[in-house]
């Protein structure tokens, strides 16, 4: 099974900051990666699929990049509503798997 | 609008059984692969099972294989998860989610339900 490791596990930042979260796969997964945002008590929300494609309705300050085993999620200018937990997910091979999550907190 | 609503969660003793349901609306339910994903309290997301649009393509995570059964009734726009031999470590919020590819399997999930809590405790 493919394991995904996110870094950092937690991150403190301020409104307006640019931040990057990394997701590393235990083996190459081409571009078969998605990113989700989860606010407390809510279901996850799809942000990015195919490593870099922005889901409809998601603000353009979110972007994804990478292929193979190393991927990044970037938020260009943090807004108050962006403070949440972020998960990557691989769909290159069964069983699908998620990273352990990155909690983004207000500094 | 596209919506998924789970039900059936609750408190069950170790070794017991529970059946979760997920109703879909606002889309042609029978065209889409569906998935169950769970989240233990304070923990991350764990993908556990998917089922193809016609019900013939099924996959389980090792953690639930042999104990959980996924199924669907397209006439009722419903997805199910029969959970047997439940363990304390199965305690989690269970989400159903939709794969956005009609008739296929993109592998990511564009629509999620609100989740239903399953607590396994004596």
Interface residues (C-beta under 8 A of the other chain):
Chain A: X1 X32 X34 X36 X38 X42 X43 X44 X45 X46 X49 X55 X87 X89 X91 X92 X94 X95 X96 X97 X98 X99 X100 X101
Chain B: X44 X45 X46 X47 X50 X59 X60 X61 X62 X95 X106 X107 X108 X109 X110 X112 X113 X114 X115
